[in-house]
């Protein structure tokens, strides 16, 4: 039987798709408007589809903000890369064309390298450790780096979940099964380095091109959280799913400094309150979906699951220079903060 959360998530697709808006509006401007029109329209973009829990909660936050401000503040949500690829959204945040975006730290690391410290392979063992770190000193460190680079960040991060490996050719049972595997990875040097260290043949493909790359056999495998495998329908082009938990990823809500500073302080408070609350609610959604729903859903779609020994992969990675190279790259401050939460990485 589906959980209530699962039913809500899977049944709201048609409804929520209808809420997407494609028109571009100059955001955070005080303009001459008709009576009862919004004083501030804030453009908020993401690469996820509207039926993903993150966008469901974002839509709820937008509704709460509109209600609390009496319709004077409207968050206009642009899902599914409507504003371009992740790199495009980051550029638009930096130039002020876009007001808000949900992006992974690994994406932003192309501009601020050390923010990718949370994206190291095989370091996170559970959610308690992750949120202690990102709601604590490590998260404060990341947000501080972004602010120095003129990118503002909401306090609470969102959860995309632990990443698992799917393939069309064979299940991944041991580190040796990764040898020469043609696997799609995001345009993230850190993850490329990890898979290369483990002997795979990673290929960078933008998220909006991933389904086609798998369908046309440009690559045979990919790795993503279960929730994204569901919403992107990757089960249609992949047969096996190996629960490797090799990486954890989330999103930060980042803001254009120019757009954010145009907002009155009371509006900033209301927007931050509801966006942060939505992020916390979405974390619970993803944890529940990973624990109770997504695997059952994918099994029903014909995917074959296996649960390899994750410590074997961690041990294999430690035999390479991956962690030593990463420590040299991130520096002593970032590495010390990470190990404060995850323990010694050797």
C-alpha positions as CSV (number, residue, x, y, z in Angstrom):
1,X,0.0,0.0,0.0
2,X,1.3,3.5,-0.9
3,X,2.0,5.8,2.0
4,X,0.0,9.1,2.2
5,X,3.2,11.0,1.3
6,X,3.8,8.7,-1.7
7,X,0.2,9.2,-2.9
8,X,0.4,12.9,-2.5
9,X,3.7,13.1,-4.3
10,X,2.8,10.8,-7.3
11,X,-0.8,12.1,-7.7
12,X,0.0,15.8,-7.7
13,X,2.0,15.7,-10.9
14,X,-0.8,16.8,-13.2
15,X,-2.0,19.5,-10.8
16,X,1.5,20.9,-10.2
17,X,2.6,20.9,-13.8
18,X,-0.1,23.4,-14.4
19,X,1.4,25.9,-12.0
20,X,4.6,26.4,-14.0
21,X,4.9,29.8,-15.6
22,X,7.1,30.6,-18.5
23,X,6.8,34.4,-18.7
24,X,9.8,36.5,-17.5
25,X,9.1,39.3,-15.1
26,X,11.5,41.9,-13.8
27,X,11.9,40.8,-10.2
28,X,12.1,42.7,-7.0
29,X,11.1,46.0,-8.6
30,X,8.6,48.5,-7.2
31,X,6.5,49.4,-10.3
32,X,3.2,51.1,-11.0
33,X,0.8,48.3,-10.9
34,X,-3.0,47.8,-10.9
35,X,-4.6,47.7,-7.5
36,X,-4.0,44.5,-5.5
37,X,-1.2,43.5,-7.8
38,X,2.1,42.2,-6.4
39,X,4.6,44.8,-5.4
40,X,7.5,42.2,-5.7
41,X,7.7,39.3,-8.0
42,X,10.7,37.1,-7.3
43,X,11.9,34.6,-9.9
44,X,13.0,31.3,-8.3
45,X,14.5,28.6,-10.6
46,X,15.5,24.9,-10.2
47,X,16.5,22.0,-12.3
48,X,13.9,19.7,-10.8
49,X,10.4,18.9,-12.1
50,X,7.3,20.2,-10.3
51,X,6.4,16.7,-9.1
52,X,9.6,16.4,-7.1
53,X,9.1,17.0,-3.3
54,X,11.5,19.9,-3.4
55,X,9.3,21.8,-5.9
56,X,6.1,20.7,-4.1
57,X,7.4,22.3,-0.9
58,X,8.7,25.4,-2.8
59,X,5.3,25.9,-4.2
60,X,3.8,25.7,-0.7
61,X,6.4,28.2,0.5
62,X,5.3,30.6,-2.4
63,X,1.7,30.2,-1.4
64,X,2.4,31.0,2.3
65,X,4.5,34.0,1.3
66,X,1.7,35.3,-0.9
67,X,-0.9,34.8,1.8
68,X,1.2,36.4,4.6
69,X,1.9,39.5,2.5
70,X,-1.6,39.8,1.3
71,X,-0.6,39.1,-2.3
72,X,2.1,41.8,-2.4
73,X,5.0,39.3,-2.8
74,X,4.8,36.6,-5.4
75,X,7.4,33.9,-5.9
76,X,7.3,32.7,-9.5
77,X,8.8,29.2,-9.8
78,X,10.7,28.1,-12.9
79,X,11.2,24.3,-12.8
80,X,12.9,21.8,-15.1
81,X,15.7,24.0,-16.3
82,X,13.3,26.5,-17.8
83,X,15.9,29.2,-17.0
84,X,18.7,27.1,-18.5
85,X,21.2,24.6,-17.3
86,X,22.6,24.8,-13.7
87,X,25.6,26.8,-14.9
88,X,23.2,29.3,-16.6
89,X,21.2,29.7,-13.5
90,X,24.4,30.4,-11.5
91,X,25.4,33.0,-14.0
92,X,22.0,34.7,-13.9
93,X,22.1,34.8,-10.1
94,X,25.6,36.5,-10.2
95,X,24.3,39.1,-12.8
96,X,21.0,39.7,-11.1
97,X,18.9,38.4,-14.0
98,X,17.5,35.7,-11.7
99,X,16.5,36.3,-8.0
100,X,16.7,32.9,-6.5
101,X,17.8,29.4,-7.5
102,X,18.2,26.0,-5.9
103,X,21.6,24.7,-6.8
104,X,24.0,22.1,-5.6
105,X,27.3,23.1,-4.0
106,X,29.2,21.1,-6.6
107,X,27.6,23.3,-9.3
108,X,28.6,26.5,-7.5
109,X,32.1,25.1,-7.0
110,X,32.9,26.1,-10.6
111,X,32.9,29.7,-9.2
112,X,33.7,29.1,-5.5
113,X,35.7,25.9,-5.4
114,X,35.7,25.0,-1.7
115,X,31.9,25.0,-1.4
116,X,32.0,21.5,-2.9
117,X,33.4,20.1,0.4
118,X,30.1,18.4,1.2
119,X,30.2,16.5,-2.2
120,X,33.1,14.1,-1.4
121,X,32.5,10.4,-2.1
122,X,31.9,7.9,0.7
123,X,32.1,10.3,3.6
124,X,28.5,10.6,4.8
125,X,27.1,7.6,6.6
126,X,23.7,8.9,7.7
127,X,21.4,11.9,7.7
128,X,22.2,12.8,11.3
129,X,25.8,13.4,10.4
130,X,24.9,15.4,7.3
131,X,22.5,17.8,9.0
132,X,24.7,18.3,12.0
133,X,27.4,19.4,9.7
134,X,25.4,21.5,7.2
135,X,23.3,23.2,9.9
136,X,26.4,23.6,11.9
137,X,30.0,24.9,11.3
138,X,30.5,23.3,7.9
139,X,27.4,24.8,6.5
140,X,28.3,28.2,8.0
141,X,31.7,27.9,6.3
142,X,30.1,27.2,2.9
143,X,27.6,30.0,3.2
144,X,30.4,32.4,4.2
145,X,32.4,31.5,1.1
146,X,29.4,32.2,-1.1
147,X,28.7,35.5,0.6
148,X,32.3,36.6,0.0
149,X,31.7,35.8,-3.7
150,X,28.6,38.1,-3.6
151,X,26.1,35.2,-3.5
152,X,23.6,35.1,-0.6
153,X,22.3,31.9,0.8
154,X,19.3,30.8,2.8
155,X,20.2,29.2,6.1
156,X,18.7,25.7,5.5
157,X,19.7,23.4,2.8
158,X,17.5,21.0,0.9
159,X,17.9,17.2,0.5
160,X,18.3,15.4,-2.8
161,X,19.2,12.2,-1.1
162,X,22.0,9.7,-1.2
163,X,23.1,8.8,-4.7
164,X,22.8,5.3,-6.1
165,X,24.2,3.7,-9.3
166,X,21.9,2.5,-12.0
167,X,22.9,0.5,-15.0
168,X,21.5,-1.1,-18.1
169,X,24.1,-3.8,-18.3
170,X,24.9,-5.4,-14.9
171,X,24.4,-4.7,-11.2
172,X,27.3,-3.1,-9.3
173,X,28.2,-5.5,-6.5
174,X,31.9,-4.8,-5.8
175,X,34.3,-2.0,-6.7
176,X,35.6,-4.2,-9.5
177,X,32.3,-3.9,-11.2
178,X,33.0,-0.2,-11.8
179,X,36.0,-1.0,-13.9
180,X,35.6,0.7,-17.4
181,X,31.9,1.4,-16.7
182,X,30.6,4.1,-18.9
183,X,28.7,6.2,-16.4
184,X,27.1,9.6,-16.7
185,X,28.1,12.1,-14.0
186,X,27.3,15.8,-13.7
187,X,29.8,18.3,-14.8
188,X,31.6,18.0,-11.5
189,X,35.4,17.6,-11.4
190,X,35.3,16.1,-7.9
191,X,32.9,13.3,-8.9
192,X,34.8,12.6,-12.1
193,X,38.0,12.2,-10.0
194,X,36.2,9.8,-7.6
195,X,34.9,7.5,-10.4
196,X,38.2,7.6,-12.2
197,X,40.0,6.6,-9.0
198,X,37.7,3.6,-8.8
199,X,38.5,2.6,-12.4
200,X,35.2,3.7,-14.1
201,X,35.0,5.7,-17.3
202,X,32.8,8.7,-16.3
203,X,31.3,11.0,-18.9
204,X,29.9,14.4,-18.1
205,X,26.3,15.0,-19.3
206,X,24.0,17.8,-18.3
207,X,21.0,16.7,-16.3
208,X,18.5,17.7,-18.9
209,X,20.3,15.5,-21.5
210,X,20.7,12.4,-19.2
211,X,17.7,10.4,-20.2
212,X,18.6,10.7,-23.9
213,X,22.2,9.8,-23.2
214,X,21.1,6.6,-21.5
215,X,18.4,5.8,-24.1
216,X,20.9,6.1,-27.0
217,X,23.6,4.2,-25.1
218,X,26.1,7.0,-25.1
219,X,26.5,5.9,-21.5
220,X,25.4,2.6,-19.8
221,X,25.0,3.9,-16.3
222,X,24.2,6.9,-14.1
223,X,24.0,7.8,-10.5
224,X,21.3,9.8,-8.7
225,X,19.1,9.8,-5.7
226,X,16.1,7.4,-5.9
227,X,13.6,10.3,-5.9
228,X,15.2,11.7,-9.1
229,X,15.4,8.3,-10.7
230,X,11.6,8.2,-10.1
231,X,10.7,11.7,-11.3
232,X,13.0,11.6,-14.3
233,X,11.6,8.1,-15.2
234,X,15.1,6.7,-15.6
235,X,13.6,3.3,-14.8
236,X,12.5,3.3,-18.5
237,X,16.1,3.2,-19.7
238,X,17.9,1.5,-16.8
239,X,17.5,-2.1,-15.4
240,X,19.6,-2.3,-12.2
241,X,19.9,-0.1,-9.2
242,X,22.8,-0.7,-6.7
243,X,22.4,1.0,-3.3
244,X,25.9,2.3,-2.9
245,X,25.1,5.6,-1.1
246,X,28.4,6.7,-2.6
247,X,27.5,10.4,-2.5
248,X,25.1,12.7,-0.8
249,X,23.7,15.8,-2.5
250,X,21.5,18.6,-1.6
251,X,20.6,22.1,-2.8
252,X,21.2,25.5,-1.3
253,X,18.8,28.3,-2.1
254,X,20.9,31.1,-3.3
255,X,19.9,34.7,-4.0
256,X,21.1,37.5,-6.2
257,X,22.5,40.2,-3.9
258,X,21.0,42.9,-6.1
259,X,17.5,41.4,-6.0
260,X,17.6,40.5,-2.3
261,X,18.8,43.9,-1.1
262,X,15.9,45.7,-3.0
263,X,13.4,43.9,-0.7
264,X,12.3,45.6,2.5
265,X,13.5,43.9,5.7
266,X,10.0,42.7,6.7
267,X,9.6,41.0,3.3
268,X,13.1,39.4,3.6
269,X,12.1,38.0,7.0
270,X,8.8,36.5,5.6
271,X,10.5,35.0,2.5
272,X,13.4,33.5,4.5
273,X,11.0,32.1,7.2
274,X,8.9,30.2,4.7
275,X,11.7,29.1,2.4
276,X,13.7,27.7,5.3
277,X,10.6,26.0,6.7
278,X,10.0,24.4,3.3
279,X,13.5,23.1,3.2
280,X,13.1,21.4,6.6
281,X,9.8,19.8,5.5
282,X,11.3,18.6,2.3
283,X,14.2,16.9,4.2
284,X,11.6,14.8,6.0
285,X,9.8,14.0,2.7
286,X,12.9,12.7,1.0
287,X,14.0,10.7,4.0
288,X,10.6,9.0,4.1
289,X,10.5,8.5,0.4
290,X,13.9,6.9,0.4
291,X,13.0,4.7,3.4
292,X,9.5,3.6,2.4
293,X,8.4,4.5,-1.1
294,X,10.8,5.1,-3.9
295,X,12.4,1.7,-3.9
296,X,9.0,-0.1,-3.9
297,X,7.9,2.2,-6.7
298,X,11.0,1.5,-8.9
299,X,10.7,-2.3,-8.1
300,X,7.2,-2.1,-9.4
301,X,8.5,-0.5,-12.6
302,X,10.9,-3.5,-13.1
303,X,14.1,-2.3,-11.7
304,X,16.3,-4.9,-10.0
305,X,17.9,-3.8,-6.7
306,X,21.0,-5.0,-4.9
307,X,22.7,-3.9,-1.7
308,X,26.5,-4.0,-2.0
309,X,28.9,-3.7,0.9
310,X,29.5,0.1,1.0
311,X,32.6,-0.3,3.2
312,X,34.3,-2.3,0.4
313,X,33.9,0.8,-1.9
314,X,35.1,3.1,0.8
315,X,38.2,0.9,1.5
316,X,38.9,0.8,-2.3
317,X,38.8,4.6,-2.5
318,X,41.1,5.0,0.5
319,X,43.7,2.9,-1.3
320,X,43.9,5.6,-4.0
321,X,45.2,9.1,-3.6
322,X,41.6,10.5,-3.8
323,X,41.3,11.7,-0.2
324,X,44.9,13.0,0.0
325,X,44.4,14.9,-3.3
326,X,41.1,16.3,-2.0
327,X,42.6,17.5,1.2
328,X,45.3,19.3,-0.7
329,X,42.7,20.9,-2.9
330,X,40.3,22.0,-0.2
331,X,42.9,23.1,2.4
332,X,43.3,22.6,6.1
333,X,40.4,24.7,7.3
334,X,37.7,23.0,5.2
335,X,39.2,19.5,5.8
336,X,39.3,20.0,9.5
337,X,35.6,21.1,9.5
338,X,34.6,18.1,7.5
339,X,36.5,15.6,9.6
340,X,34.9,17.2,12.7
341,X,31.7,15.5,11.6
342,X,32.7,12.5,9.5
343,X,35.9,11.4,11.3
344,X,39.4,10.9,10.0
345,X,39.5,10.2,6.3
346,X,43.2,9.1,6.3
